[in-house]
Amino acid sequence: MTIHKEGYATIAITAIVLTALNFVACWACPTIGHWFCWLFLFLSVVLFLFIVSFFRIPARQLTIQDNCIIAPADGKVVVIEETFDNEYFKEKRLQVSIFMSPANVHVNRYPLSGEIVYNQYHKGKYLVAWNPKSSTENERHSAVIKKGTTEVLVKQIAGALAKRIVNYATIGQQAKQGEELGFIKFGSRVDLLLPLGTQLQVGLNQVVQGGVTVIATL
């Protein structure tokens, strides 16, 4: 397991703040009982390890299959439905949404190889990620990957806790299946917009692993 580069600053700041708070609470205030100092230290360590876990990248055998759409994120499939896309396709698409809890790995990966033909950031709200309106009203970043005649839109969506979306895609770039598309700090949601008639390999409420689980076949 390694730590993602997006977490370096957050982890360092957390360590400094918690160290300072422990010093003030236990060493600068001698009247506080020893039991409180040990409890505060324990809670600080738990919080620090929890923050570190947000930015972990576990060792995995990624699934590389030319005819498959691979999960772009860890989490649970919370939406499978037809929807009309007003942003790029201007037609109906098959939407598959993956909810990322704070406990999930937060790296987002390219679901297939191809050319990046669209990449756009949208300001928005911070509704809870399971709200159906979050796909169109929340802060989000959309990228479209084109492979032959097939185009797939990957939408990184911020939630109530996720306040920063990182996206590494650039228009004209050749994306490679399984490589990093970006990162959503502290979880949220990733939507896939697939062509109608796509053969899905997952079901509602299924837990998936980013870069590993096959979502659909082309």
GUTI-989590 format. One record per residue: residue number from 1; residue in one letter; x, y, z of N, C-alpha, C in turn. Coordinates in steps of 0.2 Angstrom, whole numbers, m for minus. Each point is the difference from the previous one (the first is absolute). Example, Ala and Ser with C-alpha at 12.3 -4.5 7.8 and 13.67 -1.06 7.14 Angstrom:
BEGIN
+-----+------+-------+-------+-------+-------+-------+-------+-------+-------+-------+
: seq : type :  n_c1 :  n_c2 :  n_c3 : ca_c1 : ca_c2 : ca_c3 :  c_c1 :  c_c2 :  c_c3 :
+-----+------+-------+-------+-------+-------+-------+-------+-------+-------+-------+
:   1 :    a :    66 :   m28 :    39 :    m4 :     6 :     0 :     4 :     6 :     0 :
:   2 :    s :    m2 :     5 :    m4 :     4 :     6 :     1 :    m4 :     5 :     3 :
+-----+------+-------+-------+-------+-------+-------+-------+-------+-------+-------+
! end
This chain:
BEGIN
+-----+------+-------+-------+-------+-------+-------+-------+-------+-------+-------+
: seq : type :  n_c1 :  n_c2 :  n_c3 : ca_c1 : ca_c2 : ca_c3 :  c_c1 :  c_c2 :  c_c3 :
+-----+------+-------+-------+-------+-------+-------+-------+-------+-------+-------+
:   1 :    m :     4 :    m6 :     0 :    m4 :     6 :     0 :     4 :     6 :     0 :
:   2 :    t :    m2 :     5 :    m4 :     4 :     7 :     0 :    m5 :     5 :     1 :
:   3 :    i :     3 :     6 :     1 :    m4 :     6 :     2 :    m1 :     4 :    m7 :
:   4 :    h :    m6 :     3 :    m1 :     0 :     4 :    m6 :     3 :     7 :     1 :
:   5 :    k :     2 :     2 :    m6 :     4 :     7 :     1 :    m5 :     6 :     2 :
:   6 :    e :    m7 :    m1 :    m1 :    m5 :     5 :     1 :     0 :     0 :     8 :
:   7 :    g :     2 :    m5 :     4 :    m1 :     0 :     7 :     6 :     3 :     4 :
:   8 :    y :     6 :     1 :    m4 :     6 :     2 :     4 :    m1 :     6 :     4 :
:   9 :    a :    m3 :     6 :    m3 :    m1 :     6 :     4 :    m5 :    m1 :     6 :
:  10 :    t :    m6 :    m3 :    m2 :    m5 :    m1 :     5 :     3 :    m4 :     6 :
:  11 :    i :     3 :    m6 :    m1 :     3 :    m4 :     5 :     5 :     4 :     4 :
:  12 :    a :     4 :     4 :    m3 :     5 :     4 :     4 :    m3 :     5 :     4 :
:  13 :    i :    m5 :     4 :    m2 :    m4 :     5 :     3 :    m3 :    m3 :     6 :
:  14 :    t :    m3 :    m6 :    m1 :    m4 :    m4 :     5 :     5 :    m1 :     6 :
:  15 :    a :     6 :    m3 :    m2 :     5 :    m2 :     5 :     2 :     6 :     4 :
:  16 :    i :     1 :     6 :    m3 :     2 :     6 :     4 :    m5 :     2 :     5 :
:  17 :    v :    m6 :     1 :    m3 :    m6 :     2 :     4 :    m1 :    m4 :     6 :
:  18 :    l :     0 :    m7 :    m1 :    m1 :    m5 :     6 :     5 :     0 :     5 :
:  19 :    t :     6 :     1 :    m3 :     6 :     0 :     5 :    m1 :     7 :     4 :
:  20 :    a :    m1 :     5 :    m3 :    m1 :     7 :     4 :    m6 :    m1 :     5 :
:  21 :    l :    m5 :    m3 :    m2 :    m6 :     0 :     5 :     2 :    m5 :     5 :
:  22 :    n :     3 :    m5 :    m1 :     2 :    m4 :     6 :     5 :     3 :     5 :
:  23 :    f :     5 :     4 :    m3 :     4 :     4 :     4 :    m3 :     5 :     4 :
:  24 :    v :    m5 :     3 :    m3 :    m4 :     5 :     4 :    m4 :    m3 :     5 :
:  25 :    a :    m4 :    m5 :    m1 :    m4 :    m4 :     4 :     3 :    m3 :     6 :
:  26 :    c :     6 :    m3 :    m1 :     3 :    m4 :     5 :     6 :     3 :     3 :
:  27 :    w :     4 :     3 :    m4 :     7 :     2 :     3 :    m1 :     8 :     2 :
:  28 :    a :    m4 :     4 :    m3 :     0 :     7 :     1 :    m5 :     1 :     6 :
:  29 :    c :    m5 :    m5 :     1 :    m5 :     1 :     5 :     1 :    m6 :     5 :
:  30 :    p :     5 :     0 :     5 :     1 :    m5 :     5 :    m6 :    m2 :     4 :
:  31 :    t :    m5 :     4 :     1 :    m5 :    m1 :     4 :    m5 :    m6 :    m3 :
:  32 :    i :     1 :    m1 :    m6 :    m5 :    m5 :    m3 :     3 :    m7 :     2 :
:  33 :    g :    m5 :    m4 :     1 :     2 :    m7 :     2 :     3 :    m4 :    m5 :
:  34 :    h :     5 :    m5 :     3 :     3 :    m4 :    m5 :    m4 :    m4 :    m4 :
:  35 :    w :    m6 :    m2 :     2 :    m5 :    m4 :    m3 :    m2 :     3 :    m7 :
:  36 :    f :    m1 :     7 :     1 :    m2 :     4 :    m6 :     5 :     0 :    m5 :
:  37 :    c :     6 :     1 :     2 :     6 :     1 :    m4 :     0 :    m7 :    m5 :
:  38 :    w :     0 :    m5 :     4 :     1 :    m7 :    m4 :    m6 :    m1 :    m4 :
:  39 :    l :    m6 :     2 :     2 :    m6 :    m1 :    m4 :     0 :     5 :    m7 :
:  40 :    f :     3 :     6 :     2 :     0 :     5 :    m6 :     6 :    m3 :    m5 :
:  41 :    l :     5 :    m2 :     3 :     5 :    m3 :    m5 :    m2 :    m6 :    m4 :
:  42 :    f :    m4 :    m4 :     3 :    m3 :    m6 :    m3 :    m5 :     2 :    m6 :
:  43 :    l :    m4 :     5 :     2 :    m5 :     2 :    m5 :     4 :     4 :    m6 :
:  44 :    s :     5 :     3 :     2 :     4 :     4 :    m5 :     4 :    m5 :    m5 :
:  45 :    v :     2 :    m6 :     3 :     3 :    m5 :    m4 :    m5 :    m3 :    m5 :
:  46 :    v :    m6 :    m2 :     3 :    m5 :    m3 :    m4 :    m2 :     5 :    m6 :
:  47 :    l :    m1 :     7 :     1 :    m2 :     4 :    m5 :     6 :     1 :    m5 :
:  48 :    f :     6 :     0 :     2 :     6 :     0 :    m5 :     0 :    m6 :    m4 :
:  49 :    l :    m1 :    m6 :     3 :     0 :    m6 :    m5 :    m6 :     0 :    m4 :
:  50 :    f :    m6 :     3 :     2 :    m6 :     0 :    m4 :     2 :     5 :    m6 :
:  51 :    i :     3 :     6 :     1 :     2 :     4 :    m5 :     4 :    m3 :    m5 :
:  52 :    v :     5 :    m3 :     2 :     5 :    m4 :    m4 :    m3 :    m5 :    m4 :
:  53 :    s :    m5 :    m3 :     2 :    m4 :    m5 :    m3 :    m4 :     2 :    m6 :
:  54 :    f :    m2 :     7 :     0 :    m3 :     3 :    m6 :     4 :     0 :    m6 :
:  55 :    f :     7 :     0 :     1 :     4 :     1 :    m6 :     4 :    m6 :    m1 :
:  56 :    r :    m2 :    m6 :     2 :     4 :    m6 :    m1 :    m2 :    m2 :    m7 :
:  57 :    i :     6 :    m4 :    m3 :    m1 :    m3 :    m7 :     2 :    m7 :     2 :
:  58 :    p :    m5 :    m5 :     0 :     2 :    m7 :     2 :     3 :    m3 :    m7 :
:  59 :    a :     4 :    m5 :     2 :     3 :    m4 :    m6 :    m6 :    m4 :    m3 :
:  60 :    r :    m1 :     0 :    m7 :    m5 :    m4 :    m3 :     3 :    m2 :    m7 :
:  61 :    q :    m3 :    m6 :    m2 :     0 :    m2 :    m7 :    m5 :     3 :    m4 :
:  62 :    l :     1 :     5 :    m4 :    m5 :     4 :    m3 :    m2 :    m4 :    m6 :
:  63 :    t :    m7 :     1 :    m2 :    m3 :    m4 :    m6 :     1 :     4 :    m6 :
:  64 :    i :     4 :    m3 :    m5 :     1 :     4 :    m6 :    m3 :    m5 :    m5 :
:  65 :    q :    m6 :     2 :    m3 :    m4 :    m4 :    m5 :    m2 :     5 :    m5 :
:  66 :    d :     2 :    m1 :    m6 :    m2 :     5 :    m5 :    m7 :     1 :    m2 :
:  67 :    n :    m4 :    m5 :     1 :    m7 :     0 :    m1 :    m5 :     1 :     6 :
:  68 :    c :     3 :     3 :     5 :    m3 :     1 :     6 :     0 :     7 :     3 :
:  69 :    i :    m5 :     2 :     4 :     0 :     6 :     4 :     1 :    m2 :     7 :
:  70 :    i :     6 :     3 :     3 :     2 :    m2 :     6 :    m3 :     5 :     5 :
:  71 :    a :    m1 :    m2 :     6 :    m2 :     5 :     6 :     5 :     6 :     0 :
:  72 :    p :    m2 :     6 :     0 :     4 :     6 :     1 :     2 :     2 :     7 :
:  73 :    a :    m4 :    m4 :     5 :     1 :     2 :     7 :    m2 :    m6 :     4 :
:  74 :    d :     2 :     0 :     6 :    m2 :    m4 :     5 :    m7 :     2 :     3 :
:  75 :    g :    m4 :    m4 :     2 :    m6 :     2 :     3 :    m6 :    m5 :    m1 :
:  76 :    k :    m6 :     2 :     0 :    m6 :    m4 :    m1 :    m4 :     3 :    m5 :
:  77 :    v :    m3 :    m4 :    m5 :    m4 :     2 :    m5 :    m7 :     3 :     3 :
:  78 :    v :    m1 :     6 :    m1 :    m7 :     3 :     3 :    m5 :     2 :    m5 :
:  79 :    v :     2 :     0 :    m7 :    m4 :     2 :    m5 :     1 :    m4 :    m6 :
:  80 :    i :    m5 :    m3 :    m3 :     0 :    m3 :    m7 :    m6 :     2 :    m3 :
:  81 :    e :     0 :     5 :    m5 :    m6 :     2 :    m3 :     2 :     4 :    m7 :
:  82 :    e :    m5 :     0 :    m4 :     0 :     4 :    m6 :    m1 :     8 :     2 :
:  83 :    t :     4 :     4 :    m3 :     0 :     7 :     2 :     1 :     4 :    m6 :
:  84 :    f :    m3 :     6 :    m1 :     2 :     5 :    m5 :     6 :     4 :     2 :
:  85 :    d :     5 :     0 :    m4 :     6 :     4 :     1 :     0 :     7 :    m4 :
:  86 :    n :    m1 :     5 :     4 :     0 :     7 :    m3 :     7 :     3 :    m1 :
:  87 :    e :     5 :    m3 :     3 :     7 :     3 :     0 :     3 :    m1 :    m6 :
:  88 :    y :     1 :    m7 :    m3 :     4 :    m1 :    m5 :    m4 :    m4 :    m6 :
:  89 :    f :    m3 :    m5 :     2 :    m3 :    m5 :    m5 :    m6 :     3 :    m3 :
:  90 :    k :    m4 :     4 :     4 :    m7 :     2 :    m2 :    m4 :    m5 :    m2 :
:  91 :    e :     0 :    m6 :     3 :    m4 :    m5 :    m1 :     0 :    m5 :     6 :
:  92 :    k :    m4 :    m5 :     0 :    m1 :    m5 :     5 :     6 :    m4 :     1 :
:  93 :    r :     3 :    m1 :     6 :     5 :    m5 :     1 :    m2 :    m4 :     6 :
:  94 :    l :     4 :    m6 :     1 :     0 :    m4 :     6 :     4 :     2 :     5 :
:  95 :    q :    m3 :     2 :     6 :     4 :     3 :     5 :     2 :    m5 :     6 :
:  96 :    v :     6 :    m1 :     1 :     2 :    m4 :     6 :     4 :     4 :     5 :
:  97 :    s :    m3 :     1 :     6 :     3 :     4 :     5 :     3 :    m4 :     6 :
:  98 :    i :     6 :     2 :     2 :     4 :    m4 :     5 :     1 :     5 :     6 :
:  99 :    f :    m3 :    m1 :     6 :     1 :     4 :     6 :     6 :    m2 :     3 :
: 100 :    m :     4 :     5 :     2 :     7 :    m1 :     4 :    m1 :     2 :     7 :
: 101 :    s :     0 :    m4 :     5 :     0 :     2 :     7 :     7 :     2 :     2 :
: 102 :    p :     0 :     4 :     6 :     6 :     2 :     2 :     5 :    m6 :     1 :
: 103 :    a :    m2 :    m6 :     1 :     4 :    m6 :     1 :     3 :    m3 :    m6 :
: 104 :    n :    m3 :     2 :    m6 :     3 :    m2 :    m6 :     6 :     3 :    m3 :
: 105 :    v :     4 :    m4 :    m4 :     6 :     3 :    m4 :    m3 :     5 :    m4 :
: 106 :    h :     3 :     6 :    m1 :    m3 :     6 :    m3 :     4 :     2 :    m7 :
: 107 :    v :     4 :    m5 :    m2 :     3 :     1 :    m7 :    m5 :    m2 :    m5 :
: 108 :    n :    m1 :     5 :    m5 :    m4 :    m2 :    m6 :     4 :    m2 :    m6 :
: 109 :    r :    m2 :    m5 :    m4 :     4 :    m3 :    m5 :    m4 :     0 :    m7 :
: 110 :    y :     4 :     0 :    m5 :    m4 :     0 :    m7 :    m3 :    m7 :    m1 :
: 111 :    p :    m6 :     0 :    m1 :    m4 :    m6 :    m1 :     2 :    m4 :    m7 :
: 112 :    l :     3 :     4 :    m5 :     1 :    m3 :    m6 :     6 :     4 :    m3 :
: 113 :    s :     3 :    m3 :    m5 :     5 :     4 :    m4 :    m3 :     4 :    m5 :
: 114 :    g :     3 :     5 :    m2 :    m2 :     4 :    m6 :     2 :     7 :     1 :
: 115 :    e :    m3 :     5 :    m5 :     2 :     7 :     0 :    m5 :     4 :     4 :
: 116 :    i :     3 :     5 :     4 :    m4 :     4 :     4 :    m2 :     6 :    m5 :
: 117 :    v :    m7 :     0 :    m1 :    m3 :     5 :    m5 :    m4 :     5 :     3 :
: 118 :    y :    m1 :     0 :     7 :    m3 :     5 :     4 :     2 :     0 :     7 :
: 119 :    n :     1 :     5 :     3 :     2 :     1 :     7 :    m2 :     7 :     3 :
: 120 :    q :    m5 :    m1 :     4 :    m3 :     7 :     2 :    m1 :     0 :     8 :
: 121 :    y :     2 :     5 :     3 :    m2 :     1 :     7 :    m6 :     4 :     1 :
: 122 :    h :    m4 :    m2 :     5 :    m7 :     4 :     1 :     0 :     2 :     7 :
: 123 :    k :    m1 :     6 :     2 :    m1 :     2 :     7 :    m7 :    m2 :     2 :
: 124 :    g :    m2 :    m1 :     6 :    m6 :    m2 :     2 :    m1 :     0 :     8 :
: 125 :    k :    m5 :    m4 :     2 :    m2 :    m1 :     7 :     4 :    m6 :     3 :
: 126 :    y :    m2 :    m1 :     6 :     3 :    m5 :     4 :    m5 :    m5 :     3 :
: 127 :    l :    m5 :    m2 :    m4 :    m5 :    m4 :     2 :     3 :    m7 :     2 :
: 128 :    v :    m4 :    m4 :     5 :     3 :    m6 :     1 :     0 :    m4 :    m6 :
: 129 :    a :     5 :    m5 :    m1 :     2 :    m3 :    m6 :    m6 :    m5 :    m2 :
: 130 :    w :    m4 :    m2 :     4 :    m5 :    m5 :    m2 :    m7 :     4 :    m2 :
: 131 :    n :     0 :     7 :     0 :    m5 :     4 :    m3 :     0 :    m1 :    m7 :
: 132 :    p :    m6 :    m2 :    m3 :     0 :     0 :    m8 :     3 :     6 :    m3 :
: 133 :    k :    m2 :     6 :     3 :     2 :     7 :    m3 :     8 :     1 :     0 :
: 134 :    s :     3 :    m4 :     4 :     8 :     1 :     0 :     3 :    m1 :    m6 :
: 135 :    s :    m3 :    m4 :    m5 :     4 :    m1 :    m6 :     0 :     6 :    m5 :
: 136 :    t :    m5 :     4 :     1 :    m1 :     6 :    m4 :     1 :     7 :     4 :
: 137 :    e :    m1 :     0 :     6 :     1 :     6 :     4 :     6 :     1 :     4 :
: 138 :    n :     3 :    m5 :     2 :     6 :     0 :     4 :     6 :     2 :    m4 :
: 139 :    e :     5 :     3 :     4 :     7 :     1 :    m3 :     2 :    m7 :    m3 :
: 140 :    r :     3 :     0 :    m6 :     1 :    m6 :    m4 :     5 :     1 :    m5 :
: 141 :    h :     3 :    m5 :    m3 :     5 :     0 :    m5 :    m1 :    m5 :    m5 :
: 142 :    s :    m1 :     1 :    m6 :    m2 :    m5 :    m5 :     5 :    m1 :    m5 :
: 143 :    a :     1 :    m6 :    m2 :     5 :    m2 :    m5 :    m3 :    m5 :    m5 :
: 144 :    v :     1 :     1 :    m6 :    m3 :    m5 :    m5 :     6 :    m4 :    m3 :
: 145 :    i :     0 :    m6 :     0 :     5 :    m4 :    m3 :    m3 :    m4 :    m7 :
: 146 :    k :     3 :     1 :    m5 :    m2 :    m2 :    m7 :     4 :    m6 :    m2 :
: 147 :    k :    m3 :    m6 :    m1 :     4 :    m6 :    m2 :    m4 :    m2 :    m7 :
: 148 :    g :     3 :     1 :    m5 :    m4 :    m2 :    m7 :    m6 :     4 :     0 :
: 149 :    t :    m6 :    m3 :    m1 :    m6 :     4 :     0 :    m3 :     0 :     7 :
: 150 :    t :     3 :    m2 :     5 :    m3 :     0 :     6 :     2 :     5 :     5 :
: 151 :    e :    m4 :     4 :     3 :     2 :     6 :     4 :    m3 :    m2 :     7 :
: 152 :    v :     4 :     1 :     5 :    m2 :    m1 :     7 :     1 :     6 :     4 :
: 153 :    l :    m5 :     3 :     4 :     2 :     6 :     4 :     1 :    m2 :     7 :
: 154 :    v :     5 :     2 :     3 :     1 :    m1 :     7 :     0 :     6 :     4 :
: 155 :    k :    m5 :     0 :     5 :    m1 :     6 :     4 :     2 :     0 :     7 :
: 156 :    q :     5 :     4 :     2 :     2 :     0 :     7 :    m5 :     5 :     4 :
: 157 :    i :    m3 :    m2 :     5 :    m5 :     4 :     3 :     2 :     1 :     8 :
: 158 :    a :     0 :     7 :     2 :     1 :     1 :     7 :    m6 :    m1 :     4 :
: 159 :    g :     1 :    m1 :     6 :    m6 :    m1 :     5 :     0 :     5 :     5 :
: 160 :    a :    m3 :    m2 :     6 :    m1 :     4 :     6 :     7 :     1 :     3 :
: 161 :    l :     4 :    m5 :     0 :     7 :     0 :     3 :     5 :     1 :    m5 :
: 162 :    a :    m1 :    m2 :    m6 :     6 :     1 :    m5 :     0 :     7 :    m3 :
: 163 :    k :     5 :     3 :     2 :     0 :     7 :    m2 :     6 :     2 :    m6 :
: 164 :    r :     3 :    m6 :    m2 :     5 :     1 :    m5 :     0 :    m5 :    m5 :
: 165 :    i :    m1 :     1 :    m6 :     1 :    m5 :    m6 :     6 :     1 :    m3 :
: 166 :    v :     4 :    m5 :    m1 :     7 :     1 :    m4 :    m1 :    m4 :    m6 :
: 167 :    n :     1 :     3 :    m6 :    m1 :    m3 :    m7 :     7 :     0 :    m4 :
: 168 :    y :     3 :    m5 :    m2 :     6 :     0 :    m4 :    m1 :     0 :    m7 :
: 169 :    a :    m6 :    m1 :    m3 :    m1 :    m1 :    m7 :     1 :     7 :    m4 :
: 170 :    t :     2 :    m1 :    m6 :     1 :     6 :    m4 :    m3 :    m2 :    m7 :
: 171 :    i :    m3 :     4 :    m4 :    m3 :    m1 :    m6 :     6 :    m2 :    m5 :
: 172 :    g :    m2 :    m6 :    m4 :     5 :    m2 :    m4 :     5 :    m5 :     2 :
: 173 :    q :     0 :    m1 :     7 :     4 :    m5 :     3 :    m3 :    m7 :    m1 :
: 174 :    q :     5 :    m5 :    m1 :    m2 :    m7 :    m1 :     0 :    m3 :     7 :
: 175 :    a :    m6 :    m1 :     3 :    m1 :    m3 :     6 :     1 :    m8 :     0 :
: 176 :    k :     3 :    m3 :     5 :     1 :    m7 :     1 :    m4 :    m3 :     5 :
: 177 :    q :    m4 :    m5 :    m1 :    m4 :    m3 :     4 :     4 :    m2 :     7 :
: 178 :    g :    m3 :     2 :     6 :     3 :    m1 :     6 :     4 :     5 :     3 :
: 179 :    e :     3 :     5 :    m5 :     4 :     5 :     3 :    m4 :     5 :     3 :
: 180 :    e :     3 :     5 :     4 :    m4 :     4 :     4 :    m3 :     6 :    m4 :
: 181 :    l :    m6 :     1 :     1 :    m4 :     5 :    m3 :     0 :     6 :     5 :
: 182 :    g :     0 :    m1 :     6 :     0 :     5 :     5 :    m1 :    m2 :     7 :
: 183 :    f :    m3 :     4 :     4 :     0 :    m1 :     7 :    m6 :     4 :     3 :
: 184 :    i :    m4 :    m3 :     4 :    m5 :     4 :     4 :     1 :     0 :     7 :
: 185 :    k :     2 :     6 :     3 :     2 :    m1 :     7 :    m6 :    m1 :     5 :
: 186 :    f :     0 :    m5 :     4 :    m5 :    m2 :     5 :    m6 :    m3 :    m3 :
: 187 :    g :     1 :    m3 :    m6 :    m6 :    m4 :    m3 :    m5 :     4 :    m4 :
: 188 :    s :    m5 :    m3 :    m1 :    m6 :     3 :    m4 :    m3 :    m5 :    m5 :
: 189 :    r :     1 :     2 :    m6 :    m4 :    m4 :    m5 :     3 :     0 :    m7 :
: 190 :    v :     0 :    m5 :    m4 :     2 :     0 :    m7 :    m5 :    m3 :    m4 :
: 191 :    d :    m2 :     4 :    m6 :    m5 :    m3 :    m4 :     3 :    m2 :    m7 :
: 192 :    l :    m3 :    m5 :    m3 :     2 :    m2 :    m6 :    m6 :     1 :    m5 :
: 193 :    l :     1 :     3 :    m6 :    m6 :     0 :    m4 :     2 :    m4 :    m6 :
: 194 :    l :    m3 :    m5 :    m1 :     2 :    m5 :    m5 :    m6 :     0 :    m6 :
: 195 :    p :     2 :    m3 :    m6 :    m5 :    m1 :    m5 :    m6 :    m4 :     2 :
: 196 :    l :    m6 :     2 :    m3 :    m5 :    m5 :     2 :     1 :    m7 :    m3 :
: 197 :    g :    m2 :    m5 :     3 :     1 :    m6 :    m2 :     6 :    m4 :     2 :
: 198 :    t :     4 :     4 :     4 :     6 :    m3 :     3 :    m1 :    m5 :     4 :
: 199 :    q :     4 :    m6 :     0 :    m2 :    m6 :     4 :     4 :     1 :     6 :
: 200 :    l :    m4 :     1 :     6 :     3 :     1 :     6 :     1 :    m6 :     4 :
: 201 :    q :     6 :     0 :     4 :     2 :    m6 :     3 :    m1 :     1 :     8 :
: 202 :    v :    m3 :     5 :     2 :    m1 :     2 :     7 :    m7 :     1 :     1 :
: 203 :    g :    m2 :     0 :     7 :    m7 :     1 :     2 :     0 :     6 :     5 :
: 204 :    l :    m6 :     2 :     1 :    m1 :     5 :     5 :     2 :    m2 :     7 :
: 205 :    n :     3 :     4 :     4 :     3 :    m1 :     7 :     6 :    m5 :     0 :
: 206 :    q :     3 :    m1 :    m6 :     6 :    m4 :     0 :     6 :     4 :     2 :
: 207 :    v :     4 :    m3 :     3 :     7 :     3 :     2 :     5 :    m1 :    m5 :
: 208 :    v :     3 :     5 :    m3 :     5 :     0 :    m5 :     7 :     2 :     2 :
: 209 :    q :     5 :    m2 :    m3 :     7 :     3 :     1 :     2 :     4 :    m6 :
: 210 :    g :     3 :     6 :     1 :     2 :     4 :    m6 :     6 :    m4 :    m3 :
: 211 :    g :     0 :     0 :    m7 :     5 :    m3 :    m4 :     0 :    m8 :     0 :
: 212 :    v :    m5 :    m3 :     3 :     0 :    m7 :     1 :    m7 :    m3 :    m3 :
: 213 :    t :    m6 :     3 :     3 :    m6 :    m3 :    m2 :    m2 :     2 :    m7 :
: 214 :    v :    m3 :    m5 :    m3 :    m2 :     1 :    m7 :    m8 :     3 :     1 :
: 215 :    i :    m1 :     6 :    m3 :    m6 :     3 :     1 :    m5 :    m2 :    m6 :
: 216 :    a :     3 :    m1 :    m6 :    m3 :    m1 :    m6 :     4 :    m3 :    m6 :
: 217 :    t :    m3 :    m3 :    m5 :     4 :    m2 :    m6 :    m2 :     4 :    m6 :
: 218 :    l :     5 :     1 :    m4 :    m2 :     4 :    m6 :    m2 :    m4 :    m6 :
+-----+------+-------+-------+-------+-------+-------+-------+-------+-------+-------+
! end
